[in-house]
Amino acid sequence: MLILILVLFISPASFSQNNITGIWEGKFFTADTDLGQPKLVVEIYDFKDSLFSGVTHLYYKERKYEHYKMIGWYDKKDSLLVFMEASTIAVDLGRYANCLGTYKMSLSKQGSYLVQNGYWAPNIRGCSFTSQIWLQKKIDEIKEEPAPAKKTGAIKKPAAINKPAPTVNTLKGKITTPVIAATPPVTVAKNTPEIKAAPSVMPAKVTQRETDLQSLLEIAPADKDSIRVDVYDNGEIDGDSVSVYEDQVLRINKKMITAKPITFYVSLNKNVNPITHLRLVAESLGAIPPCTALMIVTTKAKRYEVHLSSNFSKNATVELFLKE
């Protein structure tokens, strides 16, 4: 508690929304139960001025969990974050009941990390105990592009120098051409894997529309590779067109969805992308708005059917979360 008090009295600094956006990990120091102290993961996205939305995850031992949608605001002047769990996505606490609450956090910098210190309090008094919270996130490095080279005057090329003709050897009145060493053959790599590259600038339809998390799928470590994703029209085929992004990578580009699937594959990695968002972006609403789709996610062991709905103000989102 002493550390928390000291942090609150440090002169606040200003942090950019780009660094605040992303995945935060830390601890939820709750009252002792047989479930232990949970790991806390907070996703912050969809910043609009000082307002943002996101998701909170609590992971306990014995594979118990809590997942909530949240909304919040950022006080840039005082470096304060306040976010409230607004609705439940999924909960499994065994014999315990869940309780939604509000986080009140102060923001500071420690080395190459941003740190949140504060507390969580229940939205309904008496529902649960107030708990201390600690979160951290590595600061995103923004590389500056090199300044363009200054234009200089035209440089004249030096006049060509006439080289003497190569000496031709003669032998008994016959002409022999000089021997030229053969160039070794160049080995061409076959089956080079395609590298997914994010666009340098994300389109406004992705960044400015609301991210509506409509399903969260927990993926077991044994199923993390070669996850198949099929996208169909949901119900009557009415001309819906969509784009699908895997985080910032475009996977489906302005395609009409029908009864025939559009397929791609994704993989999760604990150190690179333990959380992946699949965003369904409406390009057209078809004859019967809104734009609806069926996304089938198939792993080695399970098959999930997710019904999605998007329009020109929100992107339907499915989150794939790699289990610990």
Helices and strands as residue ranges (DSSP letters): H 2-8, H 17-20, E 22-29, E 39-48, E 51-59, G 61-63, E 65-75, E 80-92, E 101-110, E 113-122, E 131-138, E 169-171, E 174-176, H 204-207, E 210-219, G 221-223, E 227-233, E 241-246, E 249-256, E 262-266, E 275-284, E 291-298, E 303-310, E 314-322
